[in-house]
Amino acid sequence: MTVQHDSSVYERIQASQQFGELRRRYRSWAFPMTVAFLAWYLLYVVLSGFARDFMGTKLIGNINVALIFGLLQFASTFLITWAYSRHASSKLDPLAEDLRRKAELEGAVK
């Protein structure tokens, strides 16, 4: 069964304190993490371009600093994804689910 929603339902929810809290929780995690990741990535790019001797330093056999930094880029991406998943399921999803339920109830009543 599909429920038709009046746009005013969504406007009321968007204006609610609960929606503001959901947005605040998301932004307080996503923005700093995005800045941190972009800084980490930029460090890798800058070092690769301007610190060639450092990045070319061999650590073990033919494995150099640049290869380790490159692999750490992948590791940090997966780590951030895992951390966001945990954050979303504990802090965002319950609030979003409650808002969705309210939207459905308000839409069904009208």
PLY file of the C-alpha trace (Angstrom):
ply
format ascii 1.0
element vertex 110
property float x
property float y
property float z
element edge 109
property int vertex1
property int vertex2
end_header
0.00 0.00 0.00
1.45 3.36 -1.02
0.68 6.33 1.19
0.35 9.74 -0.47
2.11 12.48 1.47
1.27 16.12 1.61
4.43 18.24 1.26
3.51 20.06 4.48
4.26 16.83 6.39
7.85 16.99 5.22
8.10 20.70 5.91
6.94 20.15 9.49
9.42 17.33 9.97
12.26 19.38 8.50
11.40 22.22 10.88
11.31 19.88 13.89
13.96 19.81 16.60
14.44 16.08 16.02
15.35 16.61 12.35
17.76 19.38 13.38
19.39 16.96 15.81
19.72 14.33 13.08
21.35 16.85 10.77
23.67 18.05 13.55
24.78 14.50 14.38
25.48 13.75 10.74
27.42 16.95 10.11
29.42 16.73 13.34
30.80 13.38 12.16
30.91 13.70 8.37
32.48 17.14 7.99
35.50 16.62 10.28
36.08 13.13 8.88
35.93 14.44 5.31
38.42 17.19 6.11
40.75 14.70 7.83
40.61 12.27 4.92
41.18 14.96 2.31
44.15 16.31 4.29
45.59 12.79 4.54
45.11 12.24 0.80
46.59 15.66 -0.05
49.62 14.85 2.12
50.16 11.69 0.08
49.87 13.59 -3.22
52.12 16.45 -2.11
54.77 14.12 -0.73
54.65 12.08 -3.94
55.24 15.21 -6.00
57.68 17.17 -3.87
59.40 14.69 -1.53
60.46 12.11 -4.06
63.56 11.09 -2.13
61.55 10.49 1.04
58.79 8.61 -0.78
61.39 6.53 -2.62
63.08 5.44 0.59
63.17 1.64 0.59
61.94 0.03 3.78
62.00 -3.71 3.08
63.31 -5.02 -0.24
61.57 -3.08 -3.02
58.82 -1.80 -0.71
59.21 1.94 -0.29
57.45 4.66 1.70
55.23 5.62 -1.27
53.85 2.08 -1.56
53.11 1.96 2.17
51.37 5.37 2.02
49.35 4.20 -0.99
48.22 1.05 0.79
47.38 3.09 3.87
45.05 5.19 1.68
43.01 2.05 1.01
43.14 1.00 4.65
41.99 4.42 5.86
39.11 4.41 3.37
37.85 1.08 4.69
38.38 2.20 8.29
36.38 5.38 7.75
33.60 3.40 6.05
33.45 0.97 8.95
33.46 3.81 11.51
30.69 5.65 9.67
28.60 2.50 9.51
28.87 2.11 13.28
28.14 5.79 13.86
25.12 5.74 11.56
23.62 2.60 13.04
23.95 3.84 16.61
23.38 7.60 16.31
21.60 8.34 13.03
19.45 5.38 12.03
17.24 5.28 15.17
16.46 8.98 14.83
15.87 8.71 11.07
13.61 5.70 11.56
11.54 7.60 14.10
11.19 10.54 11.70
10.19 8.19 8.87
7.56 6.58 11.07
6.16 10.00 12.00
6.01 11.01 8.34
4.13 7.85 7.46
1.67 8.31 10.33
1.03 11.98 9.50
0.58 11.11 5.84
-1.83 8.27 6.63
-3.97 10.43 8.90
-4.65 13.05 6.23
0 1
1 2
2 3
3 4
4 5
5 6
6 7
7 8
8 9
9 10
10 11
11 12
12 13
13 14
14 15
15 16
16 17
17 18
18 19
19 20
20 21
21 22
22 23
23 24
24 25
25 26
26 27
27 28
28 29
29 30
30 31
31 32
32 33
33 34
34 35
35 36
36 37
37 38
38 39
39 40
40 41
41 42
42 43
43 44
44 45
45 46
46 47
47 48
48 49
49 50
50 51
51 52
52 53
53 54
54 55
55 56
56 57
57 58
58 59
59 60
60 61
61 62
62 63
63 64
64 65
65 66
66 67
67 68
68 69
69 70
70 71
71 72
72 73
73 74
74 75
75 76
76 77
77 78
78 79
79 80
80 81
81 82
82 83
83 84
84 85
85 86
86 87
87 88
88 89
89 90
90 91
91 92
92 93
93 94
94 95
95 96
96 97
97 98
98 99
99 100
100 101
101 102
102 103
103 104
104 105
105 106
106 107
107 108
108 109
